[in-house]
Amino acid sequence: MPNPTASDVHVNAALTNISVAFMQEEGSFVADRVFPIIPVPKQSDRYFVYNKGDFFRSEAQLRAPGAPSAGTGFSIDNTPSYFADVYAIHKDIDDQIRANSDAAINPDRDATLFVTQQLLLRRELTWAATFFGAASGWTGSTTGANVPVGALLNGAWSAAGSTPIEDIDQQSDAMQRLTGYRPNKLVVGTQVHRVLKNHPDVLDRIRYTQEGIVTEQLLASLLGVDEYMVARATNNTAASGAADVMAMVAGQTDALLCYAAPNPGLMTPSAGYLMAWNGLLGAGPSGNRIKRFRMEHLASDRIEGELAFAAEQVSTQLGCFFAAVVV
């Protein structure tokens, strides 16, 4: 055997320019993109809801000379309220671990990214549980409830002869009739997106105007909404130490058609809001804060993250939920 050997002249060490960690891209999360984030100074409060019917009923009357004008009014409900729950998690960095870390390991950076990812995933799970499910309670459809396969014009969108563009148009018309507002956002599960971007109706309509690439922006235009989003976040439902059980956060065969206020303000309707408690000391506009402090009794530094928000369904008539429309 020739000397020196390969192991004599090189000792394996950790690379300093690459490491592997599975971090979901921010674009996979939709919770902060569908409904506006409303910074709120207090953890809980009320907000006013004007009676919709009063604004869509004209009581104006002909006025005779010298006669008073017809009187009218509107009612306001001051009972709706929110409560911003505070979600928190931490990762401790032991002094011995810090001192023994290789150059590629930055304990503070790694802990901060890990904690942030945990909070983003929790917000996404809360958003989906509130807004994107068969029990979410949206009523802005032709059925007054969810739109199942049986309520579609020509069956499931994955079936031959189906008409998803017409189905969405029909529900958009229904919502506009009910509320005066046409939906401006469509959020779809991954299977729904795969079906829509390959649907014959979609491909036929872009045949002579596009290069055959069906983008999310193109789908938004075809479906008559300002934004088309795919809920791509995934979640490990297994306990720590067990084999991973990966599942999509949002239903893959579902879709949510809704109106979200582009510019939230007074007397402005919206299907939902994320109330972010920015009045919490040190919190950012999304109710978020990251702290680093010493845990001397543990000989560690603690990286702690908090996210304080409420997923608030404001108007059920401004949402239409398509339940399991792909089979």
N, C-alpha and C positions, 0 to 999 in steps of 0.2 A: 504493500500500500504506500503510495507516495506521501511524503510529508513536506510541508504541513497539510493537514486535511482541511476541507471546507469549514468544518466546525471550529478548527483552530484559528482561522483567519477572520471569522465573522460570528459574533454573538447576537442572537435575535433580540431585538428591542422593539418597543412599541413605536409605531409610526406616529409622526407628529403632524402629518398633513391630512390624515383621514381617520375617521372612526365611523361606526354604524349605529344609528339610533332611528327608530321609526317614529317620525313626527308627522302628524297629519297637516297638510297644507291648510292655511287659513281659508282658502277658497272652498274647501270641503264643507265648512260650517256655514249655515244660512241664518242662524238665529239673529244675528245683528244686521242682516241685509234685507229681511222680509219686512219687518215692521220697524218704525222709527224708534230710536232710543231717546227717551225723555229723561233728562237729568232732574232729579227731585231732591229738595233739601232735607226732607224728613223721611224716616223709614216707612211711615204710613200716613195716608191722608185721603181726602175725598176729592172727587172731581164732578163737575156738572154735566148732565146729559139733557139736552133740549129735546122735547117731544117731536119726533120726526113728522108725525101726521099733521101737526099744526102748521108746519112749514109747507106742506104739499096740499093744503086745502085753501082754496081762494074764497074768502068771504067778502070780497069787494063787491059793492052794490052801486047801482045807478044813484046819483045824487041829484035831488031836485033843488031848484033855486031856493036858497034860504034854509035848506034842511041840513042837519048834521051828517057827517060821514058815518058809514057803518063802523062799528067798533069791533075789535077782535083782540086776541091775545095768544100767548103760548105758555105752556107749562114747562117747568124745569125739575128734574129729579136730582137731588143733592145727596142721595144715599150711596151711589157707587163709590167703592174705595179700593185701595191697593195696599199691600204689605210687602215690602222688599225683604225677602229672606237673605240672610248672610251666609254664603257658602265659603268654607275656609279649609285649607290644607297646608301642611308644612313638610319640608324635607330637611333633616338635620345633617350637618357636615361635621363629622368627628375630627378633632385636631390631628389624630394619628393618621386618619385617611387622607386628610389634606396634605400633611407633610410627606406622605409616601406616594402621592399621585404622580404619574408620569406626565411629561410635558403636554401630551394630547388631551389630558383630562383637566378641565377647568371646573372644579367643584361648584363654584358659585354660579357660573354660567349654566352648567348642566342642571343644577337644582332649580334655578329660575325658569328655565325653559320647561322643565318637567312639571313644575307647579302650575305654570301658565297653561300648559296643555290640559292638565287635569281640570282646571276651572272652565276653559272653553268647552270641553267635552260635557261638563256638568250643565252648562248653560244650554248647549244643544239638546241634551236629553230632556231638560225641563221644557224647552221650546216645543219639541216634538210631542211630548206628553200633553201639552196644553192645546196646541193648535193643529197638530198633524196626526189625527187619528179618528177612528170611527166614532169615538165618544166625545169628540171635541165640540159638537153641538152647533155647527154652522147651519144657518137657515136661509141663506141667500140664493136658493136654487129653485128650480121648477117644482121640486118635490117638497120644499120646505124643510128638508133635512139633507142627509147624505145623498149623493148620486151614485147608485150601484150600477152594475152592468145592465140590469133589467130596465133602467131608466134611460140608457143611451139610445140614440136614434137607430143604430144598426149594429148593436152588440159590442163586445169587448174590443178595445182598440188594437189588440193583437190578432183579431179575426179578419179573415178576408171580407172585403166589402164594408168594413167599419168606416166611420166618418168622424174622427176626432176633432177636426177643425170645425165642423158644423156643430158637434156636441158642445164645444167650448163657446162658440158663438151663441148658441141657444141659452146657455147658462149665463153668459155675459148680458144678454138681453133681459133675462129674468131679473138679474141683480139690479140693472139700471131701472127697470120698471118699479122694483120694490123700494129703491133708495135714491134714485136720481144720479147715482154714481156708477160708472162702468169700471169693472175690475182692471187693475193695472199691473198685477203681478201674478205669475203662475209658478208654483214650486212643485217639482215632480220628483218621484222616487227614481232610482237608477234604472229599473226595468221599464218604467213608463218612458223615460228618456230614450232608452235604446229602441223601443218600438216607434216612438214618434219620429226620431231622426231617420229611420229607415222605412217609414210608412209610405206606401205608393202615392197617397194624396199629396204628401209633402214633396216627394221627389218629382212628381209630375208638375207641380207649380213652380219649381225652381229650374226646370229642365232648360228653359231658354233664356234665363236671366242670370244664372249663377254657374260657377264652375264645378258644381256637384258636391261642394263641401257644405254640409248642413251644420252651421254654427248655432250656438245658443242665441246669439243676436238675431240670426235669421229666423229661428223658430219664434222668437218674441214677436217679430214683425208679422209673420204668417198667422199667428194665433191672436193678434190684436191686443197685445199687452206691452207695457214699457220694459218689463224685465221678466226673463225666463231663467229660473234657477234650478239646478239639480242638487238635491240633498245627498251629499256623498260621504258624510261623516260615518265612521264605523266605530264600534264599541266592543270591548272584550267583556263578556258577561260571566266569565269564569272567575272563581275565587283565586286569590294570590297563591301561587305555587301549583295550581292545577293546570292542565292543558288548556291553551287558549280556545275560547269559543267566540268567534268573531261574528258580529251581526250588524247590519246597517241600523243606524239610529232611527231614521225615518222609514216608513213603509215603502218598500220598493215598487209596489203595484198601485200606489195611491198618488193623488195630486191635489193641491190646494190652489184654487182660483180666488183671488181676494183684491180688495182695494185697500191700499196703505197710503196714508196721507204723505204726499211728497214734501210738504212744508207744514209740519204740525204747528198748531196754534189755537187760539180761542175760536170757538164755534167751527171747528174743523173735524169732520168725521174720519174714522179709520177703523179697520177691522180689529186691529190690535196695536198695542204699544209694549215696549220693554221699559218699565219704570226703573231707572238706575239711580240708586241712592248715592249721589255724589256729595251729600252733606256729611257723610262719614269721614272723620278726620283723615286727611291724606288721600282720599279716594279720587280717582280720575273721573272723566265724564261718563264712563260706562259702569261706575260703581266699583271699580277695580283698584286694588292696591297691593303692592309687594313690599314686604318688610324683611330686613335682615337685622337680627339682634343676637346677642350673646346668651348662651345657656351654660353658664359657668359650672353648674352642678353636673352637667353632662359632658363637660369639656368639649363643647360643640358650638358651632354657629347655626342658627336656625333661619332658613329661608321660608317665609310664610306668605301665602297669597290669600286674598279675600275677594269675593265678587258678590255685591249686594244688588239684587234686582228682583222685579216682579214681572212675570209674563202675564199681561193683562188683556183678556179678550174684551174689547170695548163694544163692538157691534157685531152680533152674530149674523145679521143680514148682509154684511159686507164680505162674507166668506162663503165659498161653495166647495165642499169636499167631495172629490171623486174617490169612492172606496173600492179598491180591488178591481180597477177597470182594465187591467191586463191580466190575462190568465195563461 
